[in-house]
């Protein structure tokens, strides 16, 4: 059949490939070796966050080649392109972390612009590190062309003197060295074995949490998000994704048919059940925002509260992502949640079937202890809890997975630090006191800018054996690898005059993850007096991208988004 007779009347690429007026456009495609047939087939963007910055991303280009083979096998024409990634593990603990959350927006924006500029008809997106996963999913629902998400896969655990280790052990080892519990030679040995392969951090930190989200939300093929990066089966998932996206074009199944209020609730349930990263409470509202769906931090927290915690995964548990994949993967987690009424089964997925239909062939594995049945959970409430009170009128979030109930309430005097570096110095020098609530402020979306993660500080406390003897709160973020009583996303942030910017050393703070409250013993009258005396604080973002980000970014409660979102659209890119 003449490829020029392919019906492109409703596909974006018709603006580039069809009709005599597009002869100049087609000449560029011929210059790259495409045939007439390939030019007149649907054009599929294959976007990856490949780079040499970190092991999370290093295998993505290889996997993209498998996607392209799948697209070609199903009579599509793949067009590969890359976008950026900022890798949290390397950005952690210094000014580079200010680039992390803003990179989410750059990824979504750059994928959107590439797709728009070249009029591609569908998208297969590959991502491997924390912010690149939500960034890629945001681009998918923003563009609303048929799309499939692919996670690059987790890293394999390292082995240190006969025991499995992850990068979390290294961050905590820094604290051990500071108090003399580990030698520099031991640290040197550990750092050489902790990360033995390609792939993202192996426990249920942010990357694996958002990978879980991709399957639970229906944007990724079942099982694809669980396979570690070095496993050859990843290439099969990628090939299949390339083939399946062509089916989505034929059936006109788009991301906004898949990402609905119900599927967002499914994603939040999977985060809670797996003891996932608190960062999900930032990214799920941002993905929802792209669709024009209101789903803020409090909506996410409500799902967290009613969902049981069932996956015994690090950092609070015993296992890593590889272990869960090998006993049944993310579908095993979702199957028991669905069977016990904690997920919606009628949500469409990229398979072209509903979640319930996908789960029909998933059988419970009784010969494993990585994932509990939802009927016999580790705890009846999810591993992540939302908080609210006079210190956090716009909410806050804390990860309680692996914490005993008696440790989920903490009262102590505030020790206030303007920025992470000041707090980290106090931790390193051990000038803080047991029982204090360490407050790290001016680290919010605007105040940072960029809402840095505080893993270096929290891990150092654990390494010193003080992880459960102090609490931390911040208007910034905590890494998915963080454990202990660490409250992030406190809003309104200090930079806009929020209560966290008004508290002083010695103010008594009470954190209660059981009741879901975060309060400080300061009266409304006293807060009003302090607010009258407060003035905004400047920061170093006076030029460049961080300045632009600071001008547009909104509060954490809504996902720290930077544009009006789907609710203000008159049409999507897919309908040009």
N, C-alpha and C positions, 0 to 999 in steps of 0.2 A: 504494500500500500504506500502511496506517495506520502511521505512524512509531512508535506506541506498541507495535507488535508486533515491533520490532527486538529481537533476542535479546541482552540485556545480562546474562544470568545469570552470566557469568564476568568481567564488566568492572567495574572499580572505580566507575564513575559510576552504577551501579545504586543505590548508597547515597544518591545525591543526586536522581536523576531519576525513579525508578520507584516506583509504588505510591501509594495515597491518603495514606499517612503522610508523603510527601515533598512534598505540596502547598505548604507554606511555602517549601521550598527552591526549588521551581519558580517561585514568585512572584518571587523575586529575578532569575531568569533572564529571565522575561517583562519585568521592569522594564528590562532592558538591551536589549530589542528582539528577543529570540530568539523564533522561532516554535515551535509545538508540535513540528513535525518536527525542527527543530534541537535542541531539548531532548532528544529521545529518540534522537538519533544519538550515536555515540561522541564524547566530548569530548576534544579534543587540545590539550594545553598547548603553546603556542608561546613558548618562553622566550628572551629575548635579553639580552645584556649591554650593551645600548645605553646610552650616556651621552655627555655633551659634554666628557669628560675628555681625550680624545685622538683622533687620526684613526683609530686601530684600530677604534673602536667607533661612529663617527658614522654609518656607513651601515647599521648593523644593523637599525634600525627600518624603513627602507625595504625591506630584504630580508625582514623578518618579514611584511610585507604580502603579498609574493609567496607565502610559505609558506602563509599563511592562505587565499589564493585556491586553492592546490592542494588543501588539506584540504577546503575547501568543494566543489570540483569533484568530489571523490571521495566525497561524501556523509558528510563528517565535520563537526564543529562546532569551529572553532578558538577557543581562549581565550588571548589574548596577555597575557604579563606580563614584567616586567624584573627583573633582579638587578644587583648591583654589578659594577664592575671597578676594580681598581687598576692603573694603567698604569706599567710599569717605567721607561720612558724619562723620565717626569716625576718619578717617585718616586726615581730614581737619585741616589746621592751625598749623601743627607741622611737624616734620621730617617724620612721618609716611606716609605723602602724596607722598613722593618720591617712595613709593612702588606701588602706584596706577597704573600708566600707564605701568610700567614694568610687572605688574601682568597680563595684557592683553596677553603679549607674553608667560608667564608661562602657562596660561590657554590653549592657542592654542597649545603650545609645548607638554604639559602633556597629553592633549586629543589625539594629534597625536601619541605620544609614546605608550599610552595604546592601542589604536586601532591597531597600527602596531604590537606591541608585541604579541597581542593575536589574530590577524587576524580576526577582526570582519568585517561583511559584510555591515553594515549600521549603522547610528548614529541618535539617537534622543537626542538633547542637551537642557538642561534646565538651564537658567541663570536668575539672578534677580537684579544684581547691575551693575552700570555703565560700568566698563571695562570687566565684565564677558560676557556681551552680544556680543560685537564685537569679543572678544577672542573666544567664542564658534563658531560664524559664520565664523571666519577666519579658524578655524580647519576644519569646514565642507567643505569649498571650497578648502582647501589645500589637504585634503584626497580624495575628490571627490567621496566618496561612497554615495549612496542614503541617504539623510539626511532631517530631519525636525527640525526646531528651535522652542522652547517653552519658552516664557517669563513667569516668575513666577507670574507676576501681580503686580499692584501698591498697595500702602497702601491706606487706607481710610483717608479722611481728619479728623483732630481733631476738637474739638469745645472748644473755649475759650470765656467764658462769652457771649455765644449766637452767636458768629461768627466763620466761618470755618477758620482753620489755618493749615499750613504745617510747615515742619522743616525750611523753608525759614524765617518764622516769628521769629523763635528762633534765627537764625543767626543775623537777623536785630535787635532783642531785645538786643543783647549784646551791640550794639552801643547805643541804647536808655538808657541802664543802665549807660553807660560811661558818658552821658551828663545829667543824672538825670531825664530823661523822663520816666523811669520805675524803680520801686523798685525791690530789690532783692526778696521780697516775691512774687511779681507778676511774676517775671522770674521763680521762683520755681514752681508756679502754672502752668505757660504756658508749661514748659518743661515736666510736667507730663501728659499733654493731647494732645500735638502736634502730636504724632505718636501713634494712638490708635490700630493698628492692624499689622499683618504681611504684607509684601509687600514693594516695592521700593518707593522712594520719589514720592509723588502723582502728582506733576505738570509736565509740559513739560521740565523737567530737562534731564540729559543725559540718564538715564535708560529708561524713557518713549519715549524719542526721538529715541533711538536705537530699542526699541520695535516697534515703528511706522515703522522704516526702515525694520525690519524683515518681516512685512506684505507687505510693498510697494515693496520690492525686490523679494518677492515671496517665501522666505524660511520658512514662518510661515503660518499656516492655517488662513483663513479669520476670523476675530473677536477675535482670540485667544489671541492677544497681548493686547487687551483693557480691558479684564475682570479683576477686582481687585483680589488680592491674596485670600481674605477670601471667595469669591463667590464660591459656590459649583460647578457652571458651569465650573470652571477651570478643574475639574477632568474629565468632559466629553470631553473637548478639548484634554486633555492629552491621554485619552483612544483612541480617534479618531486618534491622531497623531501616536500612536503605531500601529494601524491598517493600516493607510495610508502609513507608511514607507515600509510596506511589499508590497504594490501595486507599490511603486517606484522601489523596487528591481525587481519585475516582469516585469515592463516596462522599466527598466534600465534608469530611469530619474535621473540624477545626478546634484549636485549643480552647476557645470559649464554649464549645460544646462539652468539653471535658472538665475544665476548671470552673466549677460552680460553687455555690455556698456549701453544698453537701460534700463535694470532693475536698474543699478546704478543711472542713470539719474532719474528714477522713485523715487528711495529712496531719492535722494537729493531734488526732488520737494516736497516730503511729509514732509521733515525736514523744508523747507522754509515755506510751507503752514501752518504748525503747530506752527511756531515760536520756533522751536526746538533748542537744545543746539549747541553751536559752536563746541563742541567736535566731532560732526558728520563729520566735515571737516577734522578731523584727522583719524577717523575710516573708512570712506568710501574709501579713497585712500588705506588704509591698507588691506581692504577686496579685493579691486580690484587687488592689488599687488599679493595676493595669487593666483589669476587666471591668472596672466600675462597680465592684462589689465592696460594701463596707464590711470589713472583717478586721477589727483593730485588736490591740493587745488584750483587752478585756474579753473579747469574743474568743480569742485563742486560749486565754487562761480558764475560761469556763469549760472548754473541752478538756483541758489538762486536768481540771479538778474532778471531772466525772469519769476519767479513764484510768484503768488499773495499770500499774507498772509491772511489766511481765518479762522483759528481756534483761538478763543478768550481764550487762555489757559495761566495760570500762568507760569512763573513769570511776564510776561508783561501784561497778561489779567486777566480774572475773574474766570475761571473755572479750574478744575483739570481733570485728566485722567478718573476717575470714571464718571464724568459728560458726557464726550464725548462718552464713551462706552454706557451709558444709552440712548443716543439719536440716536445711530446708529453706533458708533464705528469708527475705522479707515477706514473701507470700505465706510462710508459716506463721509469722507474726500477725499478718492481716487476717489469715484464715480464722484463728481463734478469736480475734476481735470481732470479726463479722458474725461468727457463730453465736457469740454471746451478746450481740446487740450493740456493739460499740462502734460499728462502721456502717455506712450506707452502702447497700449492695447494688443500687440501681444507677450508679454513676457510670457514664460512658468512659472508655479508656482507649488508648492508641491501638489496641488490638482490634478495635471495631466491635468489641463485646463489652458488656457491663462488668463491673468489679465482681459481682456475684457469679457471673458466667465464667470469669477467669478463675475463680476460686473453686469451681465445681470439682476439678481434678486434683486439687491440693489436699493431701491427706495429712492428718496430724502424725507427728513423729514422737512416739512415747519413749524412745530410747535415747533421749538427750535431755540436758538440763540447762541449755542456753536460754530457751524461751519457755516460760511457764504457760499453762492454760490460763485464759482470762478468768476462769472460774476459781483458780487457786493462785492468785497473783503474789508477787513479792510484797507489794503494798497495794491497798485498794484504791489509792489516789495516784495520779500520774507523777512521773519523776520530775516534773517542772511545775512550779506554782506561781500564780500571779499574786501580787501584793498591792494594797492601796491604803492610804492613810494621809495624815496631815503633812507627812514628809514626802509623799508621792501621790498627789491628787490625780495625776495622769498615769499612775500605775508604775509598777516595777516588776521584776521577774527574778526568780531564784530557782536553782536546780537542787532538788532534795534527794535525788536518786542515790541510794546507798546510805543515807543518813537515818539514824534511829530517831524515833519520834521525840524523845526527850531532848535531842539536840536541835530540834526545829523551832525552838523558842530561845531568843537571846536578848538580854537587856544589858546595856553598858554605856559608859560615857563616850561621847564622840571625841575622836582625835582627827582633826581636819587637815587635809592636804590639798593644795591647789595644783593638781597635776600628778600624774603617776610617778614621775621621777623622784619627787619629794618623799612619797610614801615608800618607794622601793629603797631609797637610801636609809630611811628609818628602819626598815625591815633588815637590810644588810647589816646595819650597825646595832640592831636589836635595842633601839631606843624606845620602842613601843612597849605597852604593858599588857599582860594577860587580862582579859575581860573587857578590853576596849573595843569600840566599833570604829574601825578605820574608815574615814570618809574621803574618797577621791573624787574631786569635782572639777568642773571646767573641762570635762572630757566628753561632753555630749556631742550630738551631731554638729551643732553650730559652735559650741565652745571649744572643741578640740583644735580646729574642726576635725570631724572624721570619726568620732566615737570609738576611740581605741579600746582594744582588749587588754586585760590586766593579768595575763597568765604568768608573766615573769614574777610578779609580786605574790600572787596566790600560791604558786608552786614553791617559791622560796619559803613561804610560811610553813607549808607542809613539810618541806625538807628540814626545817628547824624543829619539827614536832609541835608546831603551834597552830596547825590548820583548824582545829576545832576549839581553840582557846580564845580566838578573837573572831570578830565578824567584819566583813567589808561591805560598804555600799558605794555605788558610783553612778553618775549620770552617763558614764561610758558603758562598756560591755565587758563581759567575762567570756573567755574562751570556752569552747565546748569541752576542753580538757580540764577546766577548773573543777575543783571539788571543795567542799566546806560551805560555810554559811556566807555566800557571796552574792549580793543583790545588785543587779545591773538594771540599766534602762530607766533609772529613776527620773521621773518627769513631773512637772516641767524642769528642764535642766538649769544649771546654775547660770549659764550665759544669758538667759532670758529672765532672770530674777526669780527662779523657782525656789522653793523652800530649802533645797539642798545647798543653795548658794548663800543662805542666811543663817545657817546653824553655826555654832561656835564650839570650841573645845569645851568639853565638860557637859554639854547638853546631853541628857539621858535619852537614848534611842532604844526602842523596843521593836524587834523583828519577830513576827509570829507567822511561820509558814503553815501552821495548822488552821488558824483563823483567817489567814490571808491578809495580814495588816502590817503596815510599816509606819510607826508613829514616833514623834519626838515630843518630849515634855516641855513644849514651849507654847504659851498661850497665843490666841489669835491677836490679842492686843500687842504682845511683844513682837510677834512676827510683823505686824503692821509698822511698828516703830523701826525695826531693823530694815524693812523694805524701803522706808522713807529715806534712810541713810545710805542705802546701797547704790552703787553706780556700776555700769557695765565695765567689764574687764577686756582689754585688748589682747590679741594673740598675734602670732607670727604670720598668719595667712593674709598678707596684704597684696598679693599678686598671684598669678598663675591659677591652676585648676582648683586648688583648695579655696582660693578666694571666691571663685565662681560657685563652688559647691556650697560654701557658707551662705551665700546670698539667697539660695533657692531651697535648701534642705528644710524639711518640716520636722515635727517632733517624733520621737521614737514610738509613741503610742500608735501612730498611724503608719509606721514602717520606715520613717526617715526618708520619705519620697521627695522627688525634686520637680514634679510636674503635675498638672491637674488630673491626669489619669483617664481611664475609660469612661467615667461618668460625664466628662465634658466633650467626648468625641461626637462628631457628626457622622463619621464613617471610619472604618479601619483600613489599613494598608491593603488587606486582602481584597477589598472591594473597589480598588482603583479602576 
